[in-house]
């Protein structure tokens, strides 16, 4: 059974940091690009960051560049999103996405208070 399970979300003050994790199971995690998307209340889902299967290439939305960092551990079947300098506009449900298989996790809530 394929699963992507996110963790690490929570409530943080503006300027704070969180580290999201996504643990994959049930398939070959290292085959494809993987990343994070988010959806804020009343808004469409948007791309946040992605990382190539080897981890050598990363991509970020302009809104998070310089503040967020994505990494992956293929041996541990886990992808991470380090979020620093959080802003209230980062408040959203964050989803882990395997772009090759189009697998999505259930999401983890991130709330940033001003």
C-alpha positions in Angstrom: 0.0 0.0 0.0 1.4 3.3 -1.1 1.6 5.9 1.6 3.0 9.4 2.0 2.7 10.6 5.6 3.5 14.2 6.5 4.5 15.4 9.9 6.0 18.4 11.6 3.2 21.0 11.1 1.9 23.2 13.9 1.4 26.7 15.1 4.4 29.1 15.1 4.9 32.8 15.4 5.9 34.9 12.5 9.7 34.7 12.0 9.8 31.2 13.4 10.8 27.9 11.9 9.3 24.5 11.3 10.6 21.3 9.6 8.2 19.2 7.8 8.9 15.5 7.1 7.2 13.2 4.6 7.8 9.4 5.0 7.0 7.3 2.0 6.3 3.6 2.0 4.9 0.9 -0.3 6.8 1.9 -3.5 10.3 2.8 -4.8 10.7 6.3 -3.4 13.9 7.2 -5.2 12.5 6.9 -8.8 11.1 10.4 -9.3 11.1 14.0 -8.4 9.3 14.7 -5.1 8.2 17.9 -3.5 5.7 20.0 -1.5 2.6 21.9 -2.4 0.3 23.9 -0.2 -3.3 25.1 0.0 -4.4 28.1 2.0 -8.0 28.6 3.0 -10.1 29.8 0.0 -7.1 29.5 -2.4 -6.0 27.1 -5.0 -3.3 24.5 -4.3 0.1 25.9 -5.2 3.6 24.6 -5.8 6.2 25.2 -3.0 9.3 23.2 -3.7 10.6 20.1 -5.4 13.8 18.0 -5.6 15.2 15.7 -8.2 15.5 12.0 -7.5 19.2 12.3 -6.8 18.7 15.4 -4.7 21.0 17.4 -7.0 18.4 19.8 -8.3 15.9 21.8 -6.4 13.2 24.2 -7.4 11.3 26.7 -5.3 8.3 29.0 -5.7 9.4 32.7 -5.7 7.4 33.3 -2.5 9.6 30.9 -0.5 13.0 31.3 -2.1 15.7 32.0 0.4 13.5 30.9 3.3 12.6 27.3 2.6 14.9 24.4 1.9 14.0 21.0 0.5 16.1 17.8 1.0 15.6 14.1 0.7 17.0 10.9 2.2 16.4 8.1 -0.3 17.8 5.5 2.0 15.2 6.5 4.6 12.4 7.2 2.1 11.9 10.6 3.5 11.7 14.2 2.1 12.0 17.3 4.3 11.0 20.9 4.1 12.9 23.3 6.3 10.9 26.5 6.7 12.6 29.5 8.2 11.4 33.1 8.4 7.8 32.0 8.4 5.1 34.6 7.5 1.4 34.6 8.1 0.9 34.1 4.4 2.6 30.8 4.7 -0.4 29.5 6.6 -1.8 26.5 4.7 -2.1 22.7 4.6 1.2 21.4 3.2 1.1 18.3 1.0 3.9 15.9 0.1 3.8 15.0 -3.6 5.5 12.3 -5.7 5.4 13.9 -9.2 6.3 10.7 -11.0 3.5 8.6 -9.6 1.2 11.5 -8.7 1.0 10.3 -5.2 -0.2 12.8 -2.5 -0.1 12.7 1.2 -3.0 13.7 3.5 -1.4 17.0 4.4 -0.1 18.7 7.6 -1.4 22.1 8.8 1.0 25.0 9.2 -0.3 28.1 11.0 1.8 31.2 11.3 0.5 33.9 13.7 1.4 37.5 13.3 
